Amino acid sequence: METLTARPVETQIPERHDTHLRPLGLHSTEAVGPIDDGILGDHLADAPAVSSATPGRPRGRPLPPYRWSRPRGSRSPRTPRRPARSSRCGDTRVTARLLTPQALLARLLVVAAAPHTSGGCGIAALRLLQALSTEIHGAVGMVWAVKIPFLLEHLAERSESSLDSAEWEHLLLKFLRTSLETIESQAWTMAFSFELNQQAGSYCRLSREQAFLYKAVGVSLAACQHVPYVREEIRKYFFQTNYLEASEREAMISVVAGSAESHFPLALEVVHEFGATMEERPVSGAFRRLKEYHQGKRAGTHTALVLAYGRMALCAPREQLLARVESDVVGPILRHYRASCQVLGFTFSTKVSAAQRGLASCPSRTPSLLRACRTGAPQATGPGSSGGR
């Protein structure tokens, strides 16, 4: 009699079910995306029980994967969990950097400096300034209600071709000076000067916008009565300017000239201090290119100082200028002019010789002009001119 050995019964899905599940599962996963391996394994283990408890379906046939039930409380891995809402989300100042009143005023003034460009955006900028006067500062409302209509009327009477840009810039800068004096807040004015410097650095060099912003910086320094701050800003422009760059030289001259309207003695003091530091540093002949670089830089510095003295004299108050024009303006101008000529290898005699050679090659030369070059005295050049003119 044979002994029967009990074998373990292996529970498995019939082959027909496996062939039915394989294409069905492939299409379903392609439709709904990836499924977590752990969840998929648990449902595969429970598939026969679920299918047998479902009415209306033959026993042994499993449900498609997208019909498998999930345990209660479980969450689909495809559903992203929404982040918790912060209590500070309602405060826009936390998530966004809002424009300050100083930044808004600076930007609208730059747009208004070219009123007829881009379809008349400058006129719209002036009207927007008037509408936002209380947002910029509460003290300027009454003043802008008078000044801005005057500016708009000035533009209405002139077309783009007949508008004098220099005169218009002068009117805008005068409007800015009046506004800053009306505000009477040194902290507000210093913040506005800082904002002007920040925006000027974002424009192209030698552009119209950048030139106007540096003039506005000078006006803001003239309106500021905090002397240590004004001194530091003027020193920064003198000592940190690259005098080989024309745009930086012009920026320095504009700022210093604008500040001289109210701080002429202070500006003279700083420019004298800077001029005294320009000592001659001998450079060895072996470093020819380095020597040429220093010579070019020194020549550009002397030329910029000559122009700065001249612009400061034009902007300074008349009483203060007359008291110091000979000793503190004309003298330094002549000194820096001679220094720039010496650096470049020119002297007054060489310039006169060059003028004489130019007159000698001119077919309409006259003996009086040659004598004028030798003596340095002006001579008559035409039938109606006098020798003392």
C-alpha positions in Angstrom: 0.0 0.0 0.0 1.5 3.3 -1.1 1.9 6.0 1.4 0.4 9.2 0.3 2.5 12.4 1.0 0.6 15.6 1.6 1.8 18.4 -0.6 1.2 22.1 0.1 -1.5 23.6 -2.0 -0.2 26.6 -4.0 -2.8 29.4 -4.5 -2.2 31.1 -7.8 -4.1 32.9 -10.4 -5.0 30.8 -13.4 -3.0 31.3 -16.6 -6.0 32.7 -18.4 -6.4 35.3 -15.8 -2.8 36.2 -16.0 -3.0 36.7 -19.8 -6.1 38.8 -19.3 -4.5 40.9 -16.6 -1.3 41.7 -18.4 -2.7 43.8 -21.3 -5.3 45.3 -19.1 -2.8 46.4 -16.5 -0.5 47.8 -19.2 -3.2 50.0 -20.7 -4.4 51.1 -17.3 -1.0 52.1 -16.0 -0.4 54.0 -19.2 -3.6 55.9 -18.7 -3.4 56.8 -15.0 0.4 57.0 -14.6 2.8 55.3 -12.2 1.4 53.4 -9.1 3.2 52.8 -5.9 4.8 49.4 -5.7 3.7 48.7 -2.2 0.1 49.6 -2.8 0.1 47.6 -6.0 1.5 44.5 -4.3 -1.1 44.6 -1.5 -4.0 44.9 -4.0 -2.6 42.1 -6.1 -2.6 39.8 -3.1 -6.2 40.7 -2.3 -7.4 40.6 -6.0 -9.2 37.2 -5.8 -11.1 38.1 -2.6 -12.2 41.4 -4.0 -13.3 39.8 -7.3 -15.2 37.0 -5.6 -17.1 39.5 -3.4 -18.2 41.7 -6.3 -21.6 40.8 -7.6 -22.3 40.5 -11.3 -18.8 39.3 -12.2 -17.6 35.7 -12.7 -15.5 34.2 -9.9 -11.8 34.0 -10.5 -11.6 37.1 -12.7 -9.8 40.0 -11.0 -10.9 43.6 -11.3 -8.9 46.0 -13.5 -6.1 47.8 -11.6 -8.0 51.2 -11.8 -11.0 49.5 -10.1 -9.1 48.1 -7.1 -10.3 49.4 -3.8 -7.9 51.3 -1.5 -7.9 51.0 2.3 -9.8 53.6 4.1 -7.8 56.6 5.1 -5.1 56.0 2.4 -4.3 58.7 -0.1 -3.5 58.4 -3.7 0.2 58.9 -4.4 -0.7 60.9 -7.5 -2.6 63.5 -5.6 -0.2 66.3 -4.5 -0.6 67.4 -0.9 -1.5 71.1 -0.7 1.0 73.1 1.3 -0.2 74.6 4.5 -1.3 78.2 4.1 0.9 80.6 6.0 -0.6 83.2 8.1 1.6 85.8 6.5 0.5 85.1 2.9 -2.0 87.9 3.1 0.8 90.5 3.7 2.1 91.4 0.2 5.1 93.2 1.6 6.5 89.8 2.6 6.4 88.3 -0.9 6.9 91.3 -3.1 9.2 94.3 -3.2 7.0 97.4 -3.6 8.2 100.6 -5.2 9.1 103.3 -2.7 7.8 106.8 -3.2 11.4 107.9 -4.0 11.7 105.2 -6.7 8.4 106.1 -8.2 9.2 109.8 -8.3 12.6 109.2 -9.9 11.3 106.9 -12.6 8.4 109.2 -13.6 10.8 112.2 -13.8 13.1 110.3 -16.1 10.1 109.5 -18.4 8.9 113.1 -18.2 12.4 114.3 -19.3 11.5 113.2 -22.8 7.9 114.2 -23.0 7.2 113.5 -26.7 8.9 110.1 -27.1 6.9 106.8 -27.2 3.6 108.5 -28.0 3.8 111.2 -25.4 4.5 109.1 -22.3 6.2 112.1 -20.6 2.9 113.9 -20.5 1.1 110.9 -19.0 3.9 110.6 -16.4 3.3 114.2 -15.3 -0.4 113.5 -15.0 0.3 110.4 -13.0 2.6 112.3 -10.7 -0.3 114.7 -9.9 -2.7 111.8 -9.3 -0.2 110.1 -7.0 0.9 113.2 -5.1 -0.5 112.0 -1.8 1.2 108.5 -2.3 4.6 110.1 -2.8 4.4 112.7 0.0 1.5 114.4 1.7 3.2 117.8 1.6 3.5 118.2 -2.2 -0.2 118.1 -3.1 -0.9 121.8 -3.1 2.4 122.7 -4.8 2.0 120.1 -7.6 -1.6 121.2 -8.2 0.0 124.5 -9.4 3.3 123.4 -10.9 2.3 120.4 -12.9 -0.5 122.1 -14.9 2.1 124.8 -15.7 4.5 122.2 -17.1 1.7 120.6 -19.1 0.8 123.9 -20.5 4.4 124.5 -21.5 4.4 121.2 -23.4 1.0 121.9 -25.1 2.4 125.1 -26.6 5.4 123.4 -28.2 5.7 120.5 -30.5 8.5 117.9 -30.4 10.6 119.8 -32.9 10.2 123.2 -31.2 10.7 122.1 -27.7 14.1 123.1 -26.3 15.4 120.1 -24.4 17.8 122.1 -22.2 15.1 124.5 -21.2 12.7 121.6 -20.4 15.3 119.8 -18.3 15.9 123.1 -16.4 12.1 123.4 -15.7 11.9 119.8 -14.5 15.0 120.2 -12.2 13.5 123.4 -10.8 10.2 121.6 -10.2 12.2 118.8 -8.3 14.1 121.4 -6.2 10.8 123.0 -5.2 9.3 119.7 -4.3 12.2 118.6 -2.1 12.2 122.0 -0.3 8.4 121.5 0.3 8.9 118.1 1.8 11.5 119.4 4.3 12.6 115.9 5.3 16.3 115.2 5.3 15.8 111.4 5.6 13.4 111.4 2.7 15.7 113.5 0.6 18.7 111.3 1.4 16.7 108.2 0.4 15.7 109.9 -2.8 19.4 110.7 -3.6 20.3 107.1 -3.0 17.5 105.9 -5.3 18.7 108.2 -8.1 22.2 106.8 -7.9 20.8 103.3 -8.0 18.7 104.0 -11.1 21.5 105.9 -12.9 23.6 102.8 -12.8 21.0 100.7 -14.6 21.1 102.9 -17.8 23.6 102.9 -20.6 26.6 105.1 -20.4 26.3 108.6 -21.9 22.5 108.0 -22.3 20.0 110.9 -21.9 18.4 109.2 -19.0 21.6 108.7 -17.1 22.7 112.3 -17.7 19.4 113.6 -16.4 19.5 111.4 -13.3 23.0 112.6 -12.3 21.7 116.2 -12.6 18.9 115.3 -10.4 21.4 113.8 -7.9 23.1 117.3 -7.8 19.7 118.9 -7.2 18.9 116.5 -4.3 22.2 117.3 -2.7 21.6 121.0 -3.0 18.2 120.5 -1.3 19.7 118.4 1.5 20.9 120.3 4.6 22.6 117.4 6.3 26.2 118.6 5.7 28.1 115.4 6.6 26.0 113.4 4.1 26.5 116.0 1.3 30.3 116.1 2.0 30.6 112.3 1.8 28.6 112.1 -1.4 30.7 114.8 -3.1 34.0 113.1 -1.9 32.7 109.8 -3.3 32.2 111.3 -6.7 35.7 113.0 -6.7 37.7 110.1 -5.3 35.9 107.1 -6.9 35.5 108.4 -10.5 37.3 106.7 -13.3 38.6 109.8 -15.1 39.4 107.8 -18.2 35.7 107.2 -18.8 33.8 110.2 -20.3 30.5 109.1 -18.8 31.9 109.1 -15.2 33.7 112.4 -15.7 30.4 114.0 -16.8 28.5 112.4 -13.9 31.0 113.9 -11.4 30.7 117.3 -13.0 26.9 117.3 -13.0 26.7 116.2 -9.4 29.2 118.7 -8.0 27.8 121.6 -10.1 24.3 120.9 -8.9 25.3 120.7 -5.2 27.2 124.0 -5.5 23.9 125.9 -5.7 23.5 125.5 -2.0 26.9 124.1 -0.8 29.4 126.1 -2.9 32.0 126.6 0.0 31.7 122.9 0.8 32.2 121.8 -2.8 35.3 124.1 -3.1 36.7 122.5 0.0 36.4 119.0 -1.3 37.7 119.8 -4.8 40.7 121.5 -3.2 41.3 118.4 -1.1 41.2 116.2 -4.1 43.5 118.4 -6.1 46.1 118.4 -3.4 46.3 114.6 -3.5 47.4 114.7 -7.2 51.1 114.4 -6.5 53.4 113.5 -9.4 54.4 109.9 -9.0 57.5 109.1 -11.1 57.2 105.9 -13.1 60.2 104.1 -14.5 60.9 104.2 -18.2 60.8 100.4 -18.4 57.1 100.4 -17.8 56.2 102.5 -20.8 52.6 101.4 -21.0 52.0 101.9 -17.3 53.5 105.4 -17.7 51.3 106.2 -20.6 48.3 105.0 -18.6 49.1 107.2 -15.7 49.8 110.2 -17.9 46.4 109.7 -19.7 44.6 109.4 -16.4 46.3 112.5 -14.9 45.5 114.5 -18.0 41.9 113.4 -17.9 41.7 114.3 -14.2 43.1 117.8 -14.7 40.7 118.4 -17.6 37.7 117.2 -15.5 38.7 119.5 -12.6 38.9 122.5 -15.0 35.4 121.8 -16.2 34.2 121.1 -12.6 35.4 124.5 -11.5 33.8 126.2 -14.4 30.4 124.5 -13.9 30.5 125.2 -10.1 31.1 128.9 -10.8 28.1 128.9 -13.1 25.8 127.4 -10.5 27.1 129.1 -7.4 25.2 132.0 -5.8 26.5 135.3 -7.1 27.6 136.7 -3.7 29.6 133.7 -2.7 31.2 133.5 -6.2 32.4 137.1 -6.3 34.1 136.7 -2.9 36.1 133.7 -4.0 36.3 133.7 -7.8 39.9 135.0 -8.1 41.6 132.9 -5.5 39.6 129.7 -5.4 38.3 129.4 -8.9 40.4 131.2 -11.5 43.7 130.2 -9.8 43.0 126.5 -9.7 41.6 126.5 -13.2 44.9 127.9 -14.6 47.0 125.6 -12.5 45.1 122.4 -13.6 45.2 123.7 -17.2 49.0 124.1 -17.2 49.3 120.7 -15.5 47.2 119.0 -18.2 49.3 120.6 -20.9 52.6 119.5 -19.3 51.4 115.9 -18.9 50.4 115.8 -22.6 53.7 117.5 -23.6 52.2 120.8 -24.7 53.2 124.3 -23.6 51.8 127.7 -24.5 54.8 128.3 -26.8 54.3 125.1 -28.7 50.6 126.0 -29.2 51.6 129.4 -30.5 54.1 127.9 -32.9 51.4 125.5 -34.2 49.1 128.4 -34.7 51.7 130.3 -36.6 52.4 127.3 -38.9 48.7 127.0 -39.6 48.4 130.6 -40.5 51.4 130.5 -42.7 49.8 127.6 -44.7 46.6 129.6 -45.1 46.2 131.4 -48.4 44.3 134.3 -46.8 46.8 135.0 -44.1 47.5 138.5 -43.0 50.5 140.1 -41.2 48.2 141.3 -38.4 47.2 137.7 -37.4 50.8 136.6 -37.4 51.7 139.5 -35.1 48.8 138.5 -32.9 50.2 135.0 -32.4 53.6 136.5 -31.5 52.4 139.1 -29.1 49.2 137.4 -27.8 47.1 140.6 -28.3 43.8 140.4 -30.3 43.8 142.0 -33.7 41.1 143.2 -36.1 40.0 140.5 -38.4 37.4 142.3 -40.4 36.4 145.7 -41.6 33.9 146.4 -38.8 35.9 145.1 -35.8 38.1 147.0 -33.3 41.4 145.9 -32.1 40.4 145.9 -28.4 37.5 143.4 -28.9 
